[in-house]
Amino acid sequence: MKRTFKAYAISWPMNEPFVIARGTQTTADVIAVEIGYGDVVGRGEAAGVPYAGETPETMLQQLEQVRGSIEGGVDHTGLLSLLPAGGARNALDAALWDLESKITGVRAWIRAGVGRGESITTAITIGIRAIPEYEKAARALANNAWIKIKVDKTDPLGAVRAVRLAAPNSKLVVDANQAWTVEDLKN
C-alpha cells in the first residue's frame, strides 16, 4: 500500500502581538504535514526559521520536491539525506513518528528509545513593550516558575524591574536577542 502525503500552510493568530528586535509577529505561520497509510494519518507541524530564509512557501516547495520519496516510504534515516535540517524536515519527521506510533500502537518516545523522562519547566516569554505593560504581562504570569523577558536598548533594567515587581517568585531570563550590538555591551 502506498502512502498518501499532504502539506499545507496554516496561519495561527496570536493572542497579542509578539515584539522582538527583528519585528512584530501577529500570527504564527506554520506548515502542517499529513502522511497517510490506509486509514491511519500521522501529523506534524513546523514554523521554520524566518531569519534563515524559511517561510511556509519555501518549506512547502522543499516537501513537494521529495513527494515521491515520502509517498514511497522514506524512513527517519533516509529523511536525514533527503532534506536539510530545518522546518520542512522537522514537520515531516514529526508526521513519520506520529504515523509509526499510530500504526504500531507504541508511543513515539518508546520507539525512539529515549525514555519517558520527567516533566520539564519552560520559560514563558514576554515580548518587547512599554515598561508599564511589562508589569501587567508579568502579573498574569506570576505563577510561572520562569519568565523570559525580551528587551531592546530603551530601558532593559526598567523592564526587568517591572517584571520582578509583578512576579517576585519567578526566575527571570533576559533576552536582548539582536537588539544590542557589541558596542552596546561594552558601554
N, C-alpha and C positions, 0 to 999 in steps of 0.2 A: 504494500500500500504506500502510495506517495504522500508526502507531507503537503499541507497547504501552508501558504505564507501570506500574511497581510501586514503592512506597516503604514502608519498614518500619523499626522501631526495632531496634537491637542494643545489648546491654549487654556490653561487654568487661571482664572482671575485670582489675584492676591487679595487678602483681607484689607491691606493697606499698601501704599507704595513702599517698596524696599529700596532705600537710597544707600549707595556706596560711592566710593571715589570715582568710579568709571561711569556712573549714571544712575538713573532711576528705573526700576522694574515694576510694572503693574500687573504683569502676567508671568506665569511660569510656562514657557513654551517648550514642549517636550515631544518626543516621538513615542509611540506605542507599537509594539511588535506582537503579533499573534502567530504562533505556529500550531497547526492542527495536524492530528494524526487520528483518523477515524472520527469518533465523537469527542475526542479529548483536545482541549486547546490550552497551550502554555502561553503565558503573557509576560511581557517585560516592558520596561519604560526607562527612558533616559533623557536628561536635559542637555547633555553635551557641554562643551566649554566655549562660550562665545569668544573670549579673547584668544582662543587657539584656532578661531575660524570656523568652529562648528555651529551650525544652525540646524533647525529641523529639516530644512531643504537639503543641505549637504549630507546630513546623516541618512535621509531617505534615498538620496542618489547612491550613496555607498551600498546600502542594502539592496537596492534594485540591481546593481551591478553583479551581485552574488546570489541573486534569487535562485538560479539553477542549483547551486551548491546547497543552499538552505533546503529547498524542496527535495533535493537528492539525499539528504540525511546527514549533513555535516555534523560532527560532534564537537565537544569542547576543545579537544586538542586541535582538530582541523580549523576551528574558528580562529585560533591564535595566528595562523598564517594566512587566513582568508581576509581578515580586516585588521587595520592598525588599531592600537589602543585608542579608545575614545567612546563617545556616546553610542554610535551605531553598534559597535561590538558589545558594549555593555548591555544594551537593550536586548540584543539577540541572545547573549549568554543567559540573561535572566529568564527569557522565554524558554530556552532549552532546559534550564534547571526545573522550571515550573512544569513543563511538559513531561519530563522524565519522572518527576515526583508523582504526578497525577497518574501516569501510566503504571508505575511500579507500586504505588501506594507507600513509598518510602520517602520520608521528608528529605528536602534538599540538603540540610546540614548533616544528616546521617550519610547520604550518598557521597557528600564531599569529604567525609571523614574528619570534620573539624570539631566535632563535639558540640553539644548544645550551648555550652558556655553560660555564664551568668548574665543578667541584665546589665546594661551599661548606662551610665549617666552621660547625657549630651548637653551642650550649651544651646540655649535659645538666643537668637541674635536680635538685637535692636539696631535698626539701620540709622544712618545719619539723619539728624533732625535738630530743631531748635532746643536749647537747653531745657526749658520747662517741659517739653514733650518727651525728653529722655526720662524725666522723673515719672511722668504719667505712664509711659510704657513699662517702666521698671516696676511700678506699683502693681500692675496687672500680672507681672511675672514673679512677684516677691516670694512665692512658694517654690520656685525652681532653684535647684542646687547651684547651677551655673548659668551665668548670663554673659553673652559676648556683646561687646559694645563697639559698633563701627563708629569711627571718629574721623573728622577731617582736621585741617590745620586751625580752624577758627578758635575753638576753646576745648581741646581734648580733656583737660583737667576738670573743667566745668561739667562736661558730660559724665565723667566718672563720678564726680561728687554727687550729681543729681541721681544717678543710678544707685549709688551707695546709700543715699538718704532714703530712697524708696524701698530698697531691698537690702537691708543691712546684713542679712544672714547668707546671702548668695555669694558664691565665689565669682570673681569677675575676670574676664579676658578682654583686653583692649586690642582692637584690630584697626590699624591705620591703613591697612591694605596698600593701595597705591596712591594714597593721599599725600604722603610725605616723601620728600626727596632725601638723598644722603645729606645735603646741606641742612635741611630741616633738623635732622637727627644730631648734627654737630652743634646746633645752637641751643 
